[in-house]
Amino acid sequence: MYACMGFLYDGPTKVASTLIGLEIAPLFNKSFLAESFSSFWGRRWNLCVGNSLRELVYDPIQEGQFVKSKIEVQHTTMLRRWAAACACFLVTGLMHEVIYW
């Protein structure tokens, strides 16, 4: 499965980056070398989606950019981390629904 996905995504990316002269971030990071499920899913598989979700959903919620509190808190609270993680799961669920619908 990884070989097929790598061929379909990384192959054209490599050709396009060579033709254009830009360095494009890889979609996978040698997923077959993962020692655990968390290493596979969090650090090696579909890096583009993980980075996008982190920047667009998780970080703004964790840092409190959507909801301002009356008391300025310098550190992130456990509630914000939990809300950010739930929001990421919700967004990925919606993305999969749109793709498969």
N, C-alpha and C positions, 0 to 999 in steps of 0.2 A: 504494500500500500504506500509506504513512504517513497519507494522508488518511482511509482507512478505519479504521486503528488509532486515530488521533486522535479521530475521531468516536465510536468505540465506547467509548473509555476517558475521554478528556478531557471529552466532552459531558456524560455523567451525573455526572461528578465536579464539574463547574462548577455544574450544577443543584443537586446535593446540598449543595455548600458555600454556595451562595446561600441555600438554604432553612434550613440549620442555622446559618449565620453563622460557620462556621469556615474558616480558610484551609488548603486541602489541597495538599500538594506535588504538582507536576506529574509525570506519568509520563514525558513526553518533553520535550526542550529543543530545539525547532526542528531536528530531525534533518536536514532537507533543506539546512541551511546548513553541514554538516560539510565541512571541507577534506580530511580524511584518514580512513582507516578507523579509526584509533585514536581520533580525535576523535568519530567517529560512535558507535563501540561503547562507549567509555569515559566520554564526557561528555554524550552527547545521547540515547542510546537506552535505554529501560527503566531509568530512574533509581532506581526503587523497589527493584528486585532488586539492582542494583549497590551501593546504600547498605546494604541489609540484609546482603548477603554480606560487605561490608567490616566492618560492626559485629559480626556474629555469628560469622564464620568467620575472616576474614583477620587482623583486629587482635588477637584473643585468642591466635592461634598466633604471630604475629609478636612480640608482647610477652611471650610465654612464660608465659601464664596456665594453660595445660594441663599443661605439663611444667616442673617447677622444676629448674634445674640447681644443682649444688653450688657453682659459682662464679657469683657475681652479675655479670652483664654489663650494663653500662649501655646499650650500643648494640645494635641488632638485628643479628644475624649474617646472612650470606647464606643459610645453611642454613635459618634460620627463615623468611626471605622466600620461599625456594623451596618449603618445606613448606606455607606459607600459600597460595601461588598454586596449588599442586597440590591442596590441600584444596578451594579454591574451584571449580576445574575439576571435581573429583569430585562436589561437592554439586550443581553445575549439571547435570552429566550425570545424576545420580540424579533430580533434579527433572524433567528432560525425559523420562526413562524413565517416571516415575510419571504424568506428564501424557499421554504418548502410549500408555501401556499400557492 
